[in-house]
């Protein structure tokens, strides 16, 4: 059966065509159940390398491996039917050069079924983006604060203030001209994000950037209150699931210690309950 145009999966050209239109909604996901929750509401589902921090307890994204991204990408793929699935290229898998980037990006796409990859960097990555897109690998770019370069930045600092604005602007222009279908703008000043959004031809997706961007993305564990080690200023908590889960776990532990769980309805007896025979149809007839 053919898939209707309304129900078909979103593609990178669809996202590119959203420039200046209805804002693009994006969230991260790392598991099948969460992917199923976000898919109906998002145009883009991102398997971010933030998985290293929010699910594996790493201090930064630098320890994330290609195998980790592929494993989580496969899990998310099973839960995504509508949204465009984008997977982060982890640190050290694309910076060496275009050939390395293509080899690893091709593996990610082949093994996960994702629709695009995301990589960090501006002018320095333009040649790699051009190489990938020419060979059928759609690329979402990422400029501003690029977490994989956190050591070079000296921390998770706001980008684009003062004279630094021109560097970030050039990065955004470079990735757009190199063929990226969209670009994430992270943790930069609002005026700079607005300028970039107005002047480049591809959609901008903000995270700590500006409401003027063509879309927004958040890490789902941040916006649901499940990751509480720290809270960036740009995160809005739409729920406090971490607190709710903690209270539920506390209640479970208390009931186990008080022998109130399991209760009678949660255990099995020796003799199964009798099953009533199926009722005869009205009007009878033997």
Secondary structure as the mmCIF struct_conf table of DSSP 4:
data_model
#
loop_
_struct_conf.conf_type_id
_struct_conf.id
_struct_conf.beg_label_comp_id
_struct_conf.beg_label_asym_id
_struct_conf.beg_label_seq_id
_struct_conf.end_label_comp_id
_struct_conf.end_label_asym_id
_struct_conf.end_label_seq_id
HELX_LH_PP_P HELX_LH_PP_P1 UNK A 2 UNK A 4
TURN_TY1_P TURN_TY1_P1 UNK A 5 UNK A 7
BEND BEND1 UNK A 8 UNK A 8
HELX_LH_PP_P HELX_LH_PP_P2 UNK A 9 UNK A 10
HELX_RH_AL_P HELX_RH_AL_P1 UNK A 12 UNK A 16
TURN_TY1_P TURN_TY1_P2 UNK A 17 UNK A 20
BEND BEND2 UNK A 21 UNK A 22
HELX_LH_PP_P HELX_LH_PP_P3 UNK A 23 UNK A 23
STRN STRN1 UNK A 24 UNK A 28
BEND BEND3 UNK A 31 UNK A 31
HELX_RH_AL_P HELX_RH_AL_P2 UNK A 32 UNK A 39
TURN_TY1_P TURN_TY1_P3 UNK A 40 UNK A 41
BEND BEND4 UNK A 43 UNK A 43
STRN STRN2 UNK A 44 UNK A 47
TURN_TY1_P TURN_TY1_P4 UNK A 49 UNK A 50
HELX_RH_AL_P HELX_RH_AL_P3 UNK A 51 UNK A 54
TURN_TY1_P TURN_TY1_P5 UNK A 55 UNK A 56
BEND BEND5 UNK A 59 UNK A 60
HELX_RH_3T_P HELX_RH_3T_P1 UNK A 61 UNK A 63
HELX_RH_AL_P HELX_RH_AL_P4 UNK A 66 UNK A 77
TURN_TY1_P TURN_TY1_P6 UNK A 78 UNK A 79
BEND BEND6 UNK A 81 UNK A 83
STRN STRN3 UNK A 84 UNK A 88
HELX_LH_PP_P HELX_LH_PP_P4 UNK A 89 UNK A 90
TURN_TY1_P TURN_TY1_P7 UNK A 91 UNK A 92
BEND BEND7 UNK A 93 UNK A 94
TURN_TY1_P TURN_TY1_P8 UNK A 95 UNK A 96
HELX_RH_AL_P HELX_RH_AL_P5 UNK A 98 UNK A 112
BEND BEND8 UNK A 115 UNK A 115
STRN STRN4 UNK A 116 UNK A 120
STRN STRN5 UNK A 121 UNK A 121
BEND BEND9 UNK A 122 UNK A 122
HELX_RH_3T_P HELX_RH_3T_P2 UNK A 123 UNK A 125
HELX_RH_AL_P HELX_RH_AL_P6 UNK A 126 UNK A 134
TURN_TY1_P TURN_TY1_P9 UNK A 135 UNK A 136
STRN STRN6 UNK A 139 UNK A 144
BEND BEND10 UNK A 145 UNK A 145
HELX_RH_3T_P HELX_RH_3T_P3 UNK A 147 UNK A 149
HELX_RH_AL_P HELX_RH_AL_P7 UNK A 150 UNK A 153
TURN_TY1_P TURN_TY1_P10 UNK A 154 UNK A 154
BEND BEND11 UNK A 155 UNK A 156
STRN STRN7 UNK A 159 UNK A 159
TURN_TY1_P TURN_TY1_P11 UNK A 162 UNK A 163
HELX_RH_AL_P HELX_RH_AL_P8 UNK A 164 UNK A 178
TURN_TY1_P TURN_TY1_P12 UNK A 179 UNK A 179
BEND BEND12 UNK A 181 UNK A 181
STRN STRN8 UNK A 182 UNK A 186
BEND BEND13 UNK A 187 UNK A 187
STRN STRN9 UNK A 188 UNK A 188
HELX_RH_AL_P HELX_RH_AL_P9 UNK A 190 UNK A 199
BEND BEND14 UNK A 200 UNK A 202
STRN STRN10 UNK A 203 UNK A 207
BEND BEND15 UNK A 208 UNK A 209
TURN_TY1_P TURN_TY1_P13 UNK A 211 UNK A 212
BEND BEND16 UNK A 213 UNK A 214
STRN STRN11 UNK A 215 UNK A 218
HELX_RH_AL_P HELX_RH_AL_P10 UNK A 220 UNK A 223
TURN_TY1_P TURN_TY1_P14 UNK A 224 UNK A 225
BEND BEND17 UNK A 229 UNK A 229
TURN_TY1_P TURN_TY1_P15 UNK A 233 UNK A 234
BEND BEND18 UNK A 238 UNK A 238
HELX_RH_AL_P HELX_RH_AL_P11 UNK A 241 UNK A 257
TURN_TY1_P TURN_TY1_P16 UNK A 258 UNK A 259
BEND BEND19 UNK A 261 UNK A 262
HELX_RH_3T_P HELX_RH_3T_P4 UNK A 264 UNK A 266
BEND BEND20 UNK A 267 UNK A 267
BEND BEND21 UNK A 270 UNK A 271
HELX_LH_PP_P HELX_LH_PP_P5 UNK A 272 UNK A 281
TURN_TY1_P TURN_TY1_P17 UNK A 282 UNK A 283
#
